[in-house]
């Protein structure tokens, strides 16, 4: 073997060995950490003991059992603009993936041509060519392979984005629905309180006439009555706005929403977060982050492949009656084939820079992927703690309301017997109203904790 052949052989062997990495498919990095991302809401030990069951795997109908809420969610999934746009983006990505896969095949073009030539001493000379031209890029170093894999990662990313929109939409509709039920209940409580204060005003006016109280006391009672009446108007305004917001989520004009009551709601009593590793498979946003990393990985491989030569084969076949020298009829069959090899030489600095940039972007994507896992763990931990905290707070709310109801009853009795003042009655009634409204709010917050956890562990996806 001559020295020249040895050099060529060594160069080729080195190229082949160094290019092995560019054919490797993406694998999840071993450095990605998932353990300990759930925090126990009550234990002194931070890490939550993992459960093999994940409520995110349950159908949303098992979580939200109100038939009217289920009908609204179905309507939202069918009509919501963001949901429909996400579905169309999946179709776009699928078309681009098909195009990327077809790039492995030769391209074929038909390009007929005809000319008419006339010289001074001759007649018209007609020449034609009916060629079919084919071109094929031979993917020796994985340029097309990595481009196709990159496009598949983009396609999967669009699918996970659709799942994310779906999950957010289900949670958004449920949250808005429960907020509406909360406001309905608060309107009901406040309306009852307005009636009580109206009766108090009537009683105070009668007592003033009888000389049993003062005009100042009557004025104070009227002021409180108007204050609570104003808060009722504010609550009714909020009901209208939440109805409008829910209507927009359903992609329809603002209108009244058919709904149940807060007391009818049934939610799961036992929350199951599952093992942290399931976040990698269930959470759409985590999967999007991983597909972003996969795409960056294939971009780096393409940057590596750019250092190697590109091989193209072109061929032309057809009939022509013009050979370039003379015109002959009938036309004759012609065939031409050409192979070309292009090796980068003077743009090596640009290729090196592109590779460095690609590696940096891949590292950033990996860090973002790990951060997405941490954010998901935080959301799970927050939802678990919110559920536990509101459960404990509701126990206190019920006890507080029981005591305040007794206080109102006792204060009224004392006032009737002249042993208490109207200010004590007002204070007791206002405290009761505030406690009742707070209990309703805490109850809905508990429901929202269930929604948040369901979304946090990947619930609502198809």
C-alpha positions in Angstrom: 0.0 0.0 0.0 1.5 3.4 -1.0 1.9 6.2 1.4 -0.8 8.2 -0.4 -3.3 5.3 0.0 -2.4 4.9 3.7 -3.1 8.6 4.4 -6.5 8.4 2.6 -7.3 5.2 4.5 -6.4 6.8 7.8 -8.4 9.9 7.1 -11.5 7.9 6.1 -11.2 5.6 9.1 -10.9 8.6 11.5 -13.9 10.2 9.9 -16.0 7.1 10.2 -15.0 6.5 13.9 -15.6 10.1 14.9 -18.9 10.2 13.1 -20.4 7.2 15.0 -22.0 9.6 17.6 -24.0 11.4 14.9 -26.1 8.2 14.2 -27.0 7.7 17.9 -30.6 8.4 18.8 -31.5 10.6 21.8 -31.5 9.0 25.3 -32.6 10.7 28.5 -29.4 11.8 30.2 -28.5 9.9 33.4 -27.8 13.2 35.1 -31.5 14.1 35.2 -32.7 13.8 38.8 -36.3 13.1 39.9 -35.9 11.7 43.5 -37.2 13.8 46.3 -39.1 16.4 44.3 -42.3 15.9 46.3 -42.4 17.5 49.7 -44.5 16.0 52.5 -47.2 18.5 53.6 -47.2 17.4 57.3 -44.2 15.3 58.1 -41.0 16.7 59.5 -39.2 14.7 56.8 -39.3 16.7 53.6 -39.4 13.9 51.1 -42.9 12.5 50.5 -43.2 8.7 50.6 -44.1 7.9 47.0 -47.3 6.2 46.0 -47.5 3.8 43.1 -50.9 5.2 42.1 -51.1 8.5 40.3 -54.4 10.4 40.2 -53.2 12.0 36.9 -53.9 8.7 35.2 -57.6 8.9 36.1 -60.1 10.2 33.6 -61.2 13.7 34.4 -64.8 12.4 34.7 -63.7 10.5 37.8 -62.4 13.7 39.4 -65.2 16.1 38.4 -68.5 14.3 39.0 -70.9 17.2 38.6 -72.9 16.4 35.4 -73.2 20.1 34.6 -69.5 20.7 35.0 -68.8 17.6 32.8 -71.0 19.1 30.1 -69.1 22.4 30.3 -65.8 20.6 30.0 -66.9 18.6 27.0 -68.1 21.8 25.4 -64.8 23.6 26.1 -62.8 20.7 24.6 -64.9 20.8 21.5 -65.0 24.5 20.9 -62.2 26.4 22.8 -60.0 28.4 20.4 -56.7 27.5 22.0 -57.6 23.8 21.9 -58.5 24.0 18.2 -55.3 25.9 17.4 -53.2 23.3 19.3 -54.8 20.5 17.2 -54.0 22.3 14.0 -50.4 22.8 15.1 -50.1 19.0 15.6 -51.3 18.6 12.0 -48.7 21.1 10.8 -45.9 19.3 12.6 -47.1 16.0 11.2 -47.0 17.3 7.6 -43.4 18.7 8.2 -42.4 15.3 9.7 -43.7 13.5 6.5 -41.7 16.0 4.4 -38.5 15.3 6.4 -38.9 11.5 6.0 -39.4 11.9 2.2 -36.1 13.8 2.0 -34.4 10.4 2.0 -35.9 9.6 -1.4 -34.7 11.0 -4.7 -36.5 14.0 -6.1 -37.9 13.7 -9.7 -38.7 16.6 -12.0 -40.0 16.8 -15.5 -38.7 19.8 -17.4 -39.7 19.8 -21.1 -38.0 22.5 -23.3 -38.5 23.6 -26.9 -36.7 26.1 -29.1 -37.3 27.6 -32.6 -34.3 29.0 -34.5 -34.3 30.8 -37.8 -31.2 31.9 -39.7 -31.3 34.3 -42.7 -30.8 31.7 -45.4 -32.6 28.8 -43.7 -36.1 28.0 -42.5 -37.3 27.5 -39.0 -35.4 24.9 -37.0 -37.4 23.3 -34.2 -35.6 21.5 -31.3 -37.1 20.0 -28.2 -36.0 18.1 -25.1 -38.2 16.0 -22.9 -36.0 15.1 -19.9 -36.8 13.7 -16.5 -34.2 14.9 -13.9 -33.6 13.0 -10.7 -31.5 14.1 -7.7 -30.5 12.1 -4.7 -28.5 13.2 -1.6 -26.7 10.2 -0.2 -27.0 10.4 3.6 -23.6 9.0 4.5 -23.0 11.1 7.6 -26.5 11.4 9.1 -27.4 14.9 8.0 -30.9 13.8 6.8 -31.2 11.3 9.6 -30.7 13.8 12.3 -33.0 16.3 10.5 -35.7 13.7 10.4 -35.3 12.8 14.1 -35.3 16.5 15.0 -38.6 17.0 13.1 -40.0 14.0 14.9 -39.1 15.6 18.3 -40.8 18.8 17.1 -43.9 16.7 16.2 -44.0 15.1 19.6 -43.5 18.5 21.2 -46.6 19.7 19.4 -48.6 16.7 20.6 -47.5 17.4 24.2 -48.3 21.0 23.8 -51.8 20.0 22.8 -52.0 17.8 25.9 -50.9 20.8 28.0 -53.6 23.0 26.5 -56.1 20.3 27.1 -55.1 19.8 30.8 -55.0 23.6 31.4 -58.4 24.0 29.8 -60.0 21.3 31.9 -58.5 22.7 35.1 -59.4 26.3 34.0 -63.1 25.4 33.4 -63.3 23.5 36.7 -61.6 26.3 38.7 -63.9 28.9 37.1 -67.0 26.7 37.7 -66.2 26.3 41.4 -65.5 30.0 41.8 -68.9 30.6 40.4 -70.5 28.2 42.9 -68.6 29.9 45.7 -70.0 33.3 44.6 -73.5 31.9 44.4 -73.2 30.6 47.9 -71.8 33.9 49.2 -74.6 35.8 47.4 -77.1 33.5 49.2 -75.5 34.1 52.6 -75.3 37.8 52.1 -78.9 38.0 50.9 -80.0 36.3 54.0 -77.9 38.7 56.1 -79.4 41.7 54.3 -82.8 40.4 55.3 -81.7 40.1 58.9 -80.3 43.7 58.9 -83.5 45.0 57.3 -85.5 43.5 60.1 -83.0 44.9 62.6 -83.6 48.4 61.2 -87.4 47.9 61.5 -87.0 46.8 65.1 -84.6 49.6 66.0 -87.0 52.2 64.5 -89.9 50.7 66.6 -87.7 50.9 69.7 -86.8 54.5 69.0 -90.5 55.4 68.7 -91.1 53.7 72.0 -88.2 55.6 73.5 -86.1 52.5 74.1 -83.1 53.6 71.9 -81.6 56.6 70.3 -81.6 58.0 66.7 -77.8 57.4 66.6 -78.4 53.7 67.1 -81.0 53.6 64.3 -78.6 55.5 62.0 -75.8 53.1 62.8 -78.0 50.1 62.0 -79.2 51.7 58.7 -75.5 52.3 57.8 -74.6 48.6 58.3 -77.7 47.6 56.3 -76.6 49.7 53.4 -73.0 48.5 53.7 -74.1 44.8 53.4 -76.5 45.6 50.6 -73.6 47.2 48.7 -71.4 44.1 49.2 -74.3 42.0 47.8 -74.3 44.2 44.7 -70.5 43.7 44.4 -70.9 39.9 44.7 -73.6 39.9 42.0 -71.3 41.8 39.8 -68.5 39.3 40.3 -71.0 36.5 39.4 -71.7 38.1 36.1 -68.0 38.6 35.3 -67.1 35.0 36.1 -70.0 33.8 34.0 -68.6 35.9 31.1 -65.1 34.5 31.6 -66.4 31.0 31.6 -68.4 31.7 28.4 -65.3 32.9 26.7 -63.4 29.7 27.7 -66.3 27.8 26.0 -65.9 30.0 22.9 -69.4 31.5 23.1 -70.9 34.9 23.8 -71.2 35.9 27.4 -74.3 34.4 28.9 -75.8 32.7 32.0 -74.2 29.4 32.9 -76.3 26.4 33.9 -74.7 25.1 37.1 -75.3 23.2 40.3 -74.6 24.2 43.9 -71.6 24.1 46.1 -73.2 21.6 48.6 -73.7 19.1 45.8 -70.0 18.8 44.9 -68.1 15.5 45.5 -64.4 15.5 45.2 -61.9 12.7 45.9 -61.0 12.4 49.6 -57.7 10.7 49.0 -55.1 12.4 46.9 -52.4 10.3 45.1 -49.3 11.9 43.7 -47.6 8.8 42.4 -43.9 8.3 42.1 -41.8 11.2 41.0 -40.6 9.4 37.9 -44.2 9.5 36.6 -43.8 13.2 36.2 -41.4 12.5 33.3 -44.1 10.5 31.5 -47.3 12.3 32.5 -46.6 16.0 32.6 -47.0 17.6 29.1 -44.8 20.6 30.0 -42.0 18.3 31.2 -42.3 16.2 28.0 -42.1 19.4 26.0 -38.9 20.3 27.8 -37.5 16.9 27.1 -38.4 17.1 23.4 -36.7 20.5 23.3 -33.6 18.8 24.7 -33.9 16.0 22.1 -34.2 18.6 19.3 -31.1 20.4 20.6 -29.3 17.0 20.7 -30.1 16.4 17.0 -29.1 19.9 16.1 -25.7 19.3 17.7 -25.4 16.0 15.6 -26.2 18.0 12.5 -23.5 20.5 13.4 -21.1 17.6 13.7 -22.2 16.1 10.4 -21.6 19.4 8.6 -17.8 18.7 8.9 -18.1 15.7 6.6 -18.6 15.7 2.8 -21.9 15.6 1.1 -22.6 13.2 -1.8 -25.2 14.0 -4.4 -26.2 11.9 -7.4 -28.1 13.4 -10.3 -29.4 11.8 -13.5 -31.2 13.0 -16.5 -33.0 10.8 -19.0 -35.4 11.6 -21.9 -35.8 12.3 -25.6 -34.3 15.1 -27.6 -33.8 16.0 -31.3 -31.1 18.5 -30.6 -27.6 17.4 -29.6 -26.2 20.9 -29.4 -24.5 20.5 -32.8 -27.3 19.5 -35.1 -31.0 18.8 -35.1 -32.2 15.3 -36.1 -35.7 13.9 -36.4 -37.0 11.8 -34.9 -35.6 12.5 -31.5 -33.3 10.1 -29.7 -33.1 8.8 -26.2 -30.5 10.4 -24.0 -29.1 9.6 -20.5 -26.7 11.5 -18.3 -25.6 10.7 -14.7 -23.4 12.8 -12.4 -22.0 12.2 -8.9 -20.6 15.0 -6.9 -18.8 15.3 -3.5 -18.6 18.5 -1.5 -16.1 18.7 1.4 -16.0 21.9 3.5 -12.6 23.5 3.5 -12.5 27.2 4.0 -15.6 27.5 6.2 -14.2 25.3 8.9 -14.2 28.2 11.4 -17.9 28.8 10.9 -18.6 25.1 11.3 -16.7 25.0 14.6 -18.6 28.0 15.9 -21.9 26.4 14.9 -20.9 23.2 16.8 -20.0 25.2 19.9 -23.3 27.1 19.8 -25.2 23.9 19.4 -23.5 22.2 22.3 -24.2 25.3 24.5 -27.9 25.3 23.5 -28.1 21.6 24.2 -26.7 22.2 27.7 -29.2 25.0 28.3 -32.0 22.7 27.1 -30.9 20.0 29.6 -30.8 22.5 32.5 -34.3 23.7 31.5 -35.5 20.1 31.4 -34.2 19.6 35.0 -35.8 22.9 36.0 -39.2 21.8 34.5 -39.0 18.7 36.7 -38.3 20.8 39.8 -41.2 23.2 39.0 -43.5 20.2 38.5 -42.4 18.9 41.9 -43.1 22.3 43.5 -46.6 22.4 42.0 -47.4 18.9 43.4 -46.0 19.8 46.8 -47.9 23.1 46.9 -51.2 21.4 45.9 -50.8 18.7 48.6 -50.0 21.3 51.3 -52.9 23.5 50.2 -55.3 20.5 50.4 -54.0 19.5 53.9 -54.1 23.1 55.1 -57.6 23.9 53.9 -58.9 20.6 55.4 -57.5 21.7 58.8 -58.7 25.3 58.4 -62.3 24.1 57.5 -62.4 22.3 60.9 -61.6 25.7 62.6 -64.1 27.5 60.3 -67.0 25.2 61.4 -66.1 25.6 65.1 -65.9 29.4 64.7 -69.3 29.6 63.0 -70.9 27.4 65.7 -69.6 29.7 68.4 -70.6 32.9 66.5 -74.1 31.6 65.9 -74.4 31.1 69.6 -73.0 34.6 70.2 -75.6 36.1 67.9 -78.4 34.3 69.7 -77.2 35.2 73.2 -76.6 38.8 72.2 -80.1 39.2 70.8 -81.6 37.8 73.9 -79.5 40.1 76.1 -80.4 43.1 74.0 -84.1 42.3 74.3 -83.7 42.2 78.1 -81.7 45.4 78.1 -78.5 43.8 79.2 -76.6 44.4 75.9 -76.2 47.2 73.4 -77.0 47.4 69.7 -73.2 47.6 69.0 -72.7 44.1 70.4 -75.4 42.8 68.2 -73.8 44.4 65.1 -70.4 43.1 66.0 -71.7 39.6 66.5 -73.7 39.5 63.3 -70.8 41.0 61.2 -68.4 38.5 62.6 -70.8 35.6 61.7 -71.2 36.9 58.2 -67.4 37.2 57.7 -66.9 33.7 59.1 -69.6 32.2 56.8 -68.1 33.8 53.7 -64.6 32.6 54.7 -65.8 29.0 55.2 -67.3 29.1 51.7 -64.0 30.5 50.3 -61.9 27.9 52.1 -64.2 25.1 50.9 -63.7 26.1 47.3 -59.9 26.5 47.9 -59.9 22.9 49.0 -61.6 21.9 45.7 -59.1 24.0 43.8 -56.2 22.2 45.5 -57.6 18.9 44.1 -57.7 20.5 40.6 -54.2 21.9 41.0 -52.8 18.5 42.1 -54.7 16.7 39.2 -53.1 19.1 36.7 -49.7 19.0 38.5 -49.4 15.2 38.1 -50.4 15.3 34.4 -54.2 14.8 34.7 -56.6 15.6 31.8 -54.4 14.4 29.0 -55.8 11.9 26.4 
